[in-house]
Amino acid sequence: MTARKLVLPPVGVHVAALAIMLAGALALSLSAETAGEKSAPATAGKALSSAVSSASSVFSAFPASVSGDYVVYRDYTWEKPTWVGLLYYNDTTYGAFLVTPDTGSNVSMLFSAEILDGKMVLTGQNIISKITQDDVLAVNYLMRLLPDLYSWRMSSDNASYLSGAPVASVAGKAVVRSALLPALVAQKRNLPSFGGDVSLVFAPEISLFGLRSITTAAGNSSLELARMGRVQSGGDKDFFAFKPIGDVKGGTSLSVPAVLKSESKTVDGVKLNLDEQWTMIADNTFFLGNAAVIIVDTLDLSLMQIPSENLPLSLVRLFSLSGLTSWSTPSELSMSGNAKKFRIVNLVYDVESGSLHRDIKTCIPSADGKTCAIASLSVSETAYRANSAYFDSLF
């Protein structure tokens, strides 16, 4: 049985009700375009994304979610390592899971919701995984978490901007949040189910409700963002099939000679400082053995439907998404530079090889704001840590 360290107030679901849901859950319609073959409860009601995006002023810079956006948190309030995920289908429908690998517990649910008197009310739920009576606690937890997240995100009580503190660790070095990004928001609350007096931190680059972490007064993590991504149409099975990162294997190593002959190349307006170690296989693509690759391209922002109002934020959101075969590490995300040229750095886990690589994207927006040149470097984390100054100087 999966047990929780902290007390979860009841939400009215018990074994009998759970049996009813198992026998004939509320399998109402959800667009096949977003949900594949799964069914979810449907409902009318106020648009959740618009309500969230128009919340109090401290959250005014937080964009609305896009269909398919998801977040996964490492939840430290359970006795065994546990992850909880939330998926946004549309303004009235969400997916959720709670996974505890050590016990084999894996609960997946679909919810419909609407806003009544300023509160999120669940109007239907559908359990789409095989569960047992031992999973009642997990079901209760997921049913309470979604309305709670909405409530926290919509309230400005005890909320303030958080700036100046290190917010990332890039290759072992603390990094301060870039001024190009809207400020983080910190909120103080008393949440017995998460450790009593806690601090919630919200970040605009995180989708759904923007929650980044919940930390106790003693500095211990209760909830921490582990992954964020976006499933494609009909691909929600990839979300519900979540697995935590396994053992990390060593990546390709590299020894950079002390003396190298460099040559400057300009591709799509981006100046590259490359030496004889690099091999050009296309006008915009360069390889350094098996250790690294550079690709330069120009994005048409309108064609790709990338919001240009706050381009650094839009690109951070885009380039930090996890996919089916590669998972970004939120705690390693950083940005530097200025509005004319900025750099986005992520640490990415490659599912197939089990190794880490550093993803560095230098972004140069056009003067008319219609396009953005992107120089993308993907390098083995082993090679990057041993030669960070070399790789940071390439463009």
C-alpha positions as CSV (number, residue, x, y, z in Angstrom):
1,M,0.0,0.0,0.0
2,T,1.3,3.5,-0.8
3,A,1.4,5.7,2.2
4,R,1.7,9.4,2.6
5,K,3.9,11.1,5.2
6,L,1.5,14.0,5.7
7,V,-2.2,14.2,6.4
8,L,-4.6,14.6,3.5
9,P,-8.0,16.1,4.4
10,P,-10.8,13.9,3.1
11,V,-12.6,14.9,-0.1
12,G,-15.5,12.4,0.2
13,V,-14.2,9.5,-1.9
14,H,-14.2,6.2,-0.1
15,V,-14.0,2.6,-1.1
16,A,-17.7,2.3,-2.1
17,A,-17.5,5.4,-4.3
18,L,-14.3,4.2,-5.8
19,A,-15.9,0.9,-6.7
20,I,-18.7,2.8,-8.5
21,M,-16.1,4.7,-10.5
22,L,-14.3,1.5,-11.3
23,A,-17.5,-0.1,-12.5
24,G,-18.9,2.7,-14.5
25,A,-16.9,5.9,-14.5
26,L,-18.1,9.1,-16.0
27,A,-16.9,8.4,-19.5
28,L,-18.2,11.5,-21.3
29,S,-16.8,12.8,-24.5
30,L,-13.4,14.5,-25.1
31,S,-12.2,15.7,-28.5
32,A,-10.4,12.8,-30.3
33,E,-8.1,15.5,-31.6
34,T,-6.6,16.1,-28.2
35,A,-7.3,12.8,-26.4
36,G,-6.8,10.0,-28.9
37,E,-8.9,7.1,-27.9
38,K,-9.4,8.1,-24.3
39,S,-12.7,9.5,-22.9
40,A,-13.0,12.2,-20.3
41,P,-15.8,14.0,-18.6
42,A,-17.2,17.0,-20.5
43,T,-18.6,20.1,-19.0
44,A,-19.7,23.7,-19.7
45,G,-18.4,26.5,-17.6
46,K,-16.0,29.4,-17.5
47,A,-12.8,29.0,-19.4
48,L,-10.1,28.0,-16.9
49,S,-7.1,29.1,-18.9
50,S,-8.5,32.6,-19.4
51,A,-9.3,32.8,-15.8
52,V,-5.9,31.8,-14.7
53,S,-4.1,34.0,-17.2
54,S,-6.1,37.0,-16.0
55,A,-5.4,36.4,-12.3
56,S,-4.1,39.0,-9.9
57,S,-1.4,41.5,-10.9
58,V,1.6,39.5,-9.6
59,F,0.7,36.8,-12.1
60,S,-0.1,39.1,-15.0
61,A,3.0,38.1,-17.0
62,F,2.1,34.4,-16.8
63,P,0.9,33.1,-20.3
64,A,-2.0,30.8,-20.7
65,S,-1.4,27.1,-21.3
66,V,-1.6,25.4,-24.7
67,S,-3.5,22.2,-25.3
68,G,-1.2,19.3,-24.6
69,D,0.9,21.1,-22.0
70,Y,1.9,19.0,-19.0
71,V,3.9,19.2,-15.8
72,V,5.3,16.5,-13.6
73,Y,6.4,17.0,-10.0
74,R,8.5,15.0,-7.6
75,D,6.3,14.7,-4.6
76,Y,8.2,14.3,-1.3
77,T,5.1,14.0,0.9
78,W,4.8,10.3,0.2
79,E,6.9,7.7,2.1
80,K,8.2,6.2,-1.2
81,P,9.6,8.2,-4.2
82,T,6.4,9.5,-5.9
83,W,5.7,11.6,-9.0
84,V,2.5,13.4,-9.8
85,G,1.6,14.8,-13.3
86,L,-1.0,17.1,-14.7
87,L,-2.0,17.5,-18.3
88,Y,-4.0,20.3,-19.9
89,Y,-6.4,19.2,-22.7
90,N,-8.6,22.3,-22.9
91,D,-10.4,24.9,-20.8
92,T,-12.5,22.3,-19.0
93,T,-10.6,19.0,-19.1
94,Y,-7.4,17.8,-17.4
95,G,-5.5,14.6,-17.0
96,A,-3.6,13.5,-13.9
97,F,-1.5,10.6,-12.7
98,L,0.3,9.6,-9.5
99,V,3.1,7.1,-9.8
100,T,5.0,5.3,-7.0
101,P,7.4,2.9,-8.7
102,D,8.5,1.1,-5.5
103,T,5.0,0.0,-4.7
104,G,3.7,-0.4,-8.3
105,S,1.0,2.1,-7.6
106,N,0.0,3.9,-10.9
107,V,-3.2,5.9,-10.8
108,S,-4.3,7.8,-13.9
109,M,-7.5,10.0,-14.1
110,L,-9.3,12.4,-16.3
111,F,-11.2,15.4,-14.8
112,S,-13.7,17.9,-16.0
113,A,-14.1,21.2,-14.1
114,E,-15.7,24.6,-14.1
115,I,-15.4,27.8,-12.1
116,L,-18.1,28.6,-9.7
117,D,-17.9,31.6,-7.4
118,G,-14.2,31.9,-8.0
119,K,-13.4,28.3,-7.2
120,M,-12.6,25.3,-9.3
121,V,-15.2,22.6,-9.0
122,L,-14.7,19.1,-10.4
123,T,-17.8,18.1,-12.3
124,G,-16.7,14.7,-13.4
125,Q,-13.8,12.2,-13.1
126,N,-12.8,9.0,-14.9
127,I,-10.3,6.6,-13.6
128,I,-8.5,5.2,-16.7
129,S,-5.9,2.9,-15.0
130,K,-6.2,-0.4,-13.2
131,I,-6.3,0.3,-9.5
132,T,-7.0,-1.4,-6.2
133,Q,-8.5,-0.3,-2.9
134,D,-4.9,0.6,-1.8
135,D,-5.0,3.4,-4.3
136,V,-7.9,5.3,-2.6
137,L,-5.5,7.7,-1.0
138,A,-3.9,8.5,-4.4
139,V,-7.3,9.1,-5.9
140,N,-8.3,11.4,-3.1
141,Y,-5.0,13.3,-3.4
142,L,-5.4,13.9,-7.2
143,M,-9.0,15.1,-6.7
144,R,-8.0,17.7,-4.2
145,L,-4.7,18.8,-5.9
146,L,-6.2,20.2,-9.0
147,P,-8.7,22.6,-7.3
148,D,-6.0,23.5,-4.8
149,L,-3.5,24.5,-7.5
150,Y,-6.2,26.7,-9.1
151,S,-6.9,28.4,-5.7
152,W,-3.3,29.1,-5.0
153,R,-2.6,30.4,-8.4
154,M,-5.6,32.7,-8.4
155,S,-4.8,34.3,-5.1
156,S,-2.4,37.1,-4.4
157,D,-2.6,36.8,-0.6
158,N,0.9,36.8,0.9
159,A,2.4,36.8,-2.6
160,S,5.3,38.9,-3.8
161,Y,7.9,39.0,-6.5
162,L,11.1,37.0,-5.9
163,S,14.3,38.3,-7.5
164,G,18.1,38.3,-7.0
165,A,18.3,34.7,-5.6
166,P,20.1,31.9,-7.4
167,V,17.4,29.9,-9.2
168,A,19.4,27.4,-11.3
169,S,22.5,25.3,-11.1
170,V,24.3,25.1,-14.5
171,A,27.2,22.6,-14.5
172,G,27.5,23.0,-10.7
173,K,27.4,26.8,-10.7
174,A,24.6,28.9,-9.2
175,V,22.9,31.1,-11.7
176,V,20.8,34.2,-11.0
177,R,17.5,34.6,-12.9
178,S,17.8,36.7,-16.1
179,A,16.1,40.1,-16.2
180,L,14.7,39.1,-19.6
181,L,12.2,36.8,-17.8
182,P,9.3,38.1,-15.7
183,A,10.0,37.7,-12.0
184,L,9.2,34.6,-10.0
185,V,6.3,34.9,-7.5
186,A,6.6,33.6,-4.0
187,Q,3.6,32.9,-1.9
188,K,3.4,32.0,1.8
189,R,0.8,29.5,2.9
190,N,-0.1,27.1,5.7
191,L,-0.7,23.8,4.1
192,P,-0.7,20.9,6.6
193,S,-0.7,18.3,3.8
194,F,2.6,19.7,2.5
195,G,4.4,20.4,5.8
196,G,2.6,23.3,7.5
197,D,4.1,26.7,6.9
198,V,5.4,26.6,3.3
199,S,6.6,28.8,0.5
200,L,5.2,28.3,-3.0
201,V,7.3,29.5,-5.9
202,F,5.6,30.2,-9.3
203,A,7.5,30.8,-12.6
204,P,5.9,32.1,-15.8
205,E,7.9,29.7,-18.0
206,I,6.1,26.8,-16.4
207,S,2.7,25.9,-17.9
208,L,-0.6,25.0,-16.3
209,F,-0.6,26.8,-13.0
210,G,3.0,27.9,-13.1
211,L,4.0,26.2,-9.8
212,R,7.7,25.5,-9.6
213,S,8.1,24.2,-6.0
214,I,6.7,24.0,-2.5
215,T,9.3,24.3,0.3
216,T,8.8,24.0,4.1
217,A,9.9,26.5,6.6
218,A,12.9,24.2,7.4
219,G,14.0,24.4,3.7
220,N,12.9,20.9,2.7
221,S,11.2,20.2,-0.6
222,S,7.6,19.0,-0.5
223,L,6.9,19.4,-4.2
224,E,9.4,20.2,-7.0
225,L,9.0,20.4,-10.7
226,A,10.7,17.4,-12.4
227,R,9.6,17.7,-16.0
228,M,7.4,19.9,-18.3
229,G,6.4,19.1,-21.8
230,R,3.7,19.2,-24.5
231,V,2.1,16.1,-26.0
232,Q,1.1,16.1,-29.6
233,S,-2.5,15.5,-30.8
234,G,-3.6,12.0,-29.7
235,G,-0.3,11.5,-27.9
236,D,-1.6,11.7,-24.3
237,K,-0.5,8.1,-23.8
238,D,3.1,9.4,-23.6
239,F,2.1,11.5,-20.6
240,F,0.3,8.7,-18.8
241,A,3.3,6.3,-19.5
242,F,5.6,8.5,-17.4
243,K,8.8,7.0,-16.1
244,P,11.3,8.8,-13.8
245,I,14.9,9.2,-15.0
246,G,16.9,6.0,-14.6
247,D,20.6,5.6,-13.9
248,V,22.6,8.2,-15.8
249,K,25.4,6.8,-17.9
250,G,28.6,8.6,-18.8
251,G,28.6,10.5,-22.1
252,T,31.2,11.0,-24.8
253,S,34.4,12.6,-23.4
254,L,36.6,15.1,-25.2
255,S,40.1,16.5,-24.9
256,V,40.5,19.9,-26.5
257,P,44.1,20.7,-27.7
258,A,45.7,23.7,-26.2
259,V,46.4,25.3,-29.7
260,L,43.8,25.2,-32.4
261,K,43.4,27.1,-35.7
262,S,40.0,28.8,-35.7
263,E,38.0,30.0,-38.6
264,S,34.9,32.3,-38.4
265,K,31.8,31.3,-40.3
266,T,28.6,33.3,-40.5
267,V,25.3,31.3,-41.0
268,D,22.0,33.1,-41.0
269,G,23.7,36.1,-39.4
270,V,25.2,34.1,-36.6
271,K,29.0,34.2,-36.3
272,L,30.6,30.8,-35.4
273,N,34.1,30.4,-34.2
274,L,35.0,26.9,-35.3
275,D,38.4,25.1,-35.5
276,E,39.6,22.1,-37.5
277,Q,38.0,19.7,-35.1
278,W,34.6,20.5,-36.6
279,T,33.2,18.9,-39.7
280,M,30.6,20.7,-41.8
281,I,28.0,18.3,-43.2
282,A,25.6,21.0,-44.5
283,D,25.6,24.7,-44.8
284,N,24.1,25.0,-41.3
285,T,25.2,21.8,-39.6
286,F,28.6,21.0,-38.0
287,F,29.8,18.0,-36.0
288,L,32.6,17.6,-33.5
289,G,33.0,13.8,-33.6
290,N,30.4,12.1,-31.4
291,A,30.7,14.8,-28.7
292,A,28.7,17.7,-30.1
293,V,26.7,19.2,-33.0
294,I,25.8,22.7,-34.0
295,I,22.8,23.6,-36.1
296,V,21.8,27.1,-37.2
297,D,18.4,27.9,-38.4
298,T,16.0,30.9,-38.6
299,L,12.5,30.6,-37.2
300,D,9.5,32.4,-38.7
301,L,7.7,33.4,-35.5
302,S,4.3,33.9,-37.1
303,L,4.5,30.6,-39.0
304,M,5.5,28.7,-35.9
305,Q,2.9,30.5,-33.8
306,I,5.5,31.7,-31.3
307,P,4.3,34.7,-29.3
308,S,6.6,37.6,-29.9
309,E,5.3,39.9,-27.2
310,N,7.9,38.5,-24.8
311,L,10.1,36.5,-27.1
312,P,12.6,35.4,-24.5
313,L,9.8,33.9,-22.3
314,S,8.2,32.3,-25.4
315,L,11.4,30.6,-26.5
316,V,12.3,29.5,-23.0
317,R,9.0,27.8,-22.8
318,L,9.5,26.2,-26.2
319,F,13.1,25.0,-25.8
320,S,12.6,23.7,-22.3
321,L,9.8,21.2,-23.2
322,S,10.5,17.5,-22.7
323,G,9.6,15.1,-25.4
324,L,9.2,11.3,-25.7
325,T,12.9,10.6,-26.1
326,S,14.5,13.6,-24.3
327,W,13.7,15.1,-21.0
328,S,14.8,18.5,-19.8
329,T,15.9,19.2,-16.2
330,P,14.0,22.2,-14.8
331,S,16.6,23.0,-12.1
332,E,19.3,23.4,-14.7
333,L,17.4,25.9,-17.0
334,S,19.0,29.3,-17.3
335,M,19.0,32.3,-19.6
336,S,21.6,35.1,-20.1
337,G,22.2,38.0,-22.5
338,N,20.0,40.9,-23.7
339,A,17.0,41.5,-25.9
340,K,19.2,41.6,-29.1
341,K,21.0,38.3,-28.3
342,F,20.3,35.9,-25.6
343,R,21.2,32.3,-24.6
344,I,19.0,29.6,-23.3
345,V,20.7,26.6,-21.6
346,N,19.1,23.3,-20.6
347,L,20.4,20.0,-19.3
348,V,18.7,17.1,-21.3
349,Y,18.5,13.4,-20.5
350,D,18.5,11.2,-23.6
351,V,16.2,8.3,-23.0
352,E,17.8,5.9,-25.5
353,S,21.4,6.3,-24.4
354,G,20.7,7.1,-20.7
355,S,23.2,10.0,-20.9
356,L,23.0,13.7,-20.4
357,H,23.8,16.5,-22.8
358,R,23.9,20.2,-22.6
359,D,21.6,22.1,-24.9
360,I,22.7,25.7,-25.6
361,K,20.7,27.9,-27.9
362,T,21.8,31.4,-28.8
363,C,18.8,33.5,-30.1
364,I,19.1,36.6,-32.3
365,P,15.8,38.2,-33.1
366,S,15.5,40.2,-36.3
367,A,15.0,44.0,-36.2
368,D,11.5,43.7,-37.4
369,G,10.6,41.1,-34.9
370,K,9.3,38.6,-37.5
371,T,12.1,36.0,-37.3
372,C,14.7,34.8,-34.9
373,A,18.0,33.1,-35.8
374,I,18.9,30.2,-33.5
375,A,22.3,28.7,-33.1
376,S,21.8,25.4,-31.3
377,L,24.7,23.5,-29.7
378,S,24.1,20.0,-28.3
379,V,27.1,18.6,-26.5
380,S,27.7,15.6,-24.2
381,E,27.6,16.8,-20.6
382,T,30.8,14.9,-19.9
383,A,32.6,16.9,-22.7
384,Y,30.9,20.2,-21.7
385,R,31.9,20.1,-18.0
386,A,35.6,19.3,-19.0
387,N,35.6,22.1,-21.6
388,S,32.9,24.6,-20.8
389,A,35.0,27.7,-21.6
390,Y,35.7,26.3,-25.1
391,F,32.1,25.5,-25.9
392,D,30.8,28.8,-24.5
393,S,33.1,30.7,-26.9
394,L,31.9,29.0,-30.1
395,F,29.2,31.6,-30.8
